Amino acid sequence: MSSKVVLGLVGSPNRDARTYQLVQAALAGAEEAGARTELVQMADHVVDACKDCLPWVCRDNLKCTYDDPAFELLSEKVLSCGALVLGTPIYWWDTSGMVRYLMLKMFRVYARQAPLNGLPAFGIGVAGGTGNGLVSGLRPVYHFFQMMRMRVLGPVPATRFNFAEAQEAIKARGVELGRMAEERRPFATDEERFLWYDELPYLGLSRQEERRLLAGMTTAAAGEDSGPRLAQQLVHADALALAGDQPAALAQIGRTYDAGVKAFESR
Ligand SMILES: Cc1cc2nc3c(=O)[nH]c(=O)nc-3n(C[C@H](O)[C@H](O)[C@H](O)COP(=O)(O)O)c2cc1C
């Protein structure tokens, strides 16, 4: 068993809501793999904005020049953990502000010396409203991991439409992360890291593909009455896309998505 904990950061102001539940699922998985875990509510430790101050001493002394107890606490926990789970709610197809402030300050202080090279990590974004941003909201988190050279596991797009499945898949990622926490494997070269990240699923999707993924989720969640009909509509959308008519394909995806949401909400 690793002596270091698997750290879960909850980046939502709502302490027991969806982000918390998914971070908790990942930590439960890590515990199954024998790891010790710790969950921290970022709402209790909101990092200040990086002031981009000069001279740029923090890149050498690895310490923010300004008094920022929240950053000191969170960065110390990240630096000393065996693996990291970072969870954010999706706000406007993007991360929450408190997650963004932590990442921006960590870029400034740690990206150059890369003390987190090889740290096992997993990002969670929960698009709990329309479902839009289920991929685009994860991208900043995985960009952060990449700049920090962490050794990540592929993301699991999560919305309110696939929440239970996402929870299960995230728990399984947690088991893997718990095992990875036993031994850190830093990247030897930038190329190795770039290729690792290029292999990750979902993050390279176009907006159209992201909408298609989401419409697939609302279709699956629509229930037995309308689900099969909506699945047919998506087959039609795929045929339009294959024939090169992307505007018509996207419009069809949008209609199917809308119908799926309606069916899901009336279940
Ligand atoms: C400012 C704001 C913007 C939001 N934008 C989106 C969005 O782009 N896509 C989405 O699916 N949900 C959006 N939501 C809904 C949240 O993702 C949803 O409430 C989620 O469950 C929040 O995470 P939590 O339950 O952990 O607090 C937004 C909520 C807020 C407050």
The ligand as an SDF file (V2000), in Angstrom:
LIG
                    3D

 31 33  0  0  0  0  0  0  0  0999 V2000
  -22.9290   29.8190  -13.5040 C   0  0  0  0  0  0  0  0  0  0  0  0
  -23.4020   28.4630  -13.8990 C   0  0  0  0  0  0  0  0  0  0  0  0
  -23.1780   28.0070  -15.1660 C   0  0  0  0  0  0  0  0  0  0  0  0
  -23.5680   26.7070  -15.5530 C   0  0  0  0  0  0  0  0  0  0  0  0
  -23.2750   26.2700  -16.8140 N   0  0  0  0  0  0  0  0  0  0  0  0
  -23.5710   24.9980  -17.1530 C   0  0  0  0  0  0  0  0  0  0  0  0
  -23.1850   24.4770  -18.4410 C   0  0  0  0  0  0  0  0  0  0  0  0
  -22.5440   25.1300  -19.2560 O   0  0  0  0  0  0  0  0  0  0  0  0
  -23.5300   23.1880  -18.7140 N   0  0  0  0  0  0  0  0  0  0  0  0
  -24.2240   22.4040  -17.8340 C   0  0  0  0  0  0  0  0  0  0  0  0
  -24.5210   21.2660  -18.1240 O   0  0  0  0  0  0  0  0  0  0  0  0
  -24.5740   22.8670  -16.6210 N   0  0  0  0  0  0  0  0  0  0  0  0
  -24.2520   24.1320  -16.2520 C   0  0  0  0  0  0  0  0  0  0  0  0
  -24.5520   24.5720  -15.0000 N   0  0  0  0  0  0  0  0  0  0  0  0
  -25.1930   23.6370  -14.0590 C   0  0  0  0  0  0  0  0  0  0  0  0
  -24.1470   22.9110  -13.2180 C   0  0  0  0  0  0  0  0  0  0  0  0
  -23.2100   22.2110  -14.0100 O   0  0  0  0  0  0  0  0  0  0  0  0
  -24.8430   21.9300  -12.3000 C   0  0  0  0  0  0  0  0  0  0  0  0
  -25.6710   22.6240  -11.3950 O   0  0  0  0  0  0  0  0  0  0  0  0
  -23.8740   21.0370  -11.5530 C   0  0  0  0  0  0  0  0  0  0  0  0
  -24.6070   20.0340  -10.9000 O   0  0  0  0  0  0  0  0  0  0  0  0
  -23.0380   21.8410  -10.5920 C   0  0  0  0  0  0  0  0  0  0  0  0
  -22.1760   21.0080   -9.8580 O   0  0  0  0  0  0  0  0  0  0  0  0
  -22.5050   20.6900   -8.3170 P   0  0  0  0  0  0  0  0  0  0  0  0
  -23.7860   19.8970   -8.3360 O   0  0  0  0  0  0  0  0  0  0  0  0
  -21.3500   19.9100   -7.8350 O   0  0  0  0  0  0  0  0  0  0  0  0
  -22.6210   22.0030   -7.6180 O   0  0  0  0  0  0  0  0  0  0  0  0
  -24.2110   25.8680  -14.6170 C   0  0  0  0  0  0  0  0  0  0  0  0
  -24.4320   26.3300  -13.3140 C   0  0  0  0  0  0  0  0  0  0  0  0
  -24.0250   27.5990  -12.9590 C   0  0  0  0  0  0  0  0  0  0  0  0
  -24.2540   28.0670  -11.5430 C   0  0  0  0  0  0  0  0  0  0  0  0
  1  2  1  0
  2  3  1  0
  2 30  2  0
  3  4  2  0
  4  5  1  0
  4 28  1  0
  5  6  2  0
  6  7  1  0
  6 13  1  0
  7  8  2  0
  7  9  1  0
  9 10  1  0
 10 11  2  0
 10 12  1  0
 12 13  2  0
 13 14  1  0
 14 15  1  0
 14 28  1  0
 15 16  1  0
 16 17  1  0
 16 18  1  0
 18 19  1  0
 18 20  1  0
 20 21  1  0
 20 22  1  0
 22 23  1  0
 23 24  1  0
 24 25  2  0
 24 26  1  0
 24 27  1  0
 28 29  2  0
 29 30  1  0
 30 31  1  0
M  END
$$$$
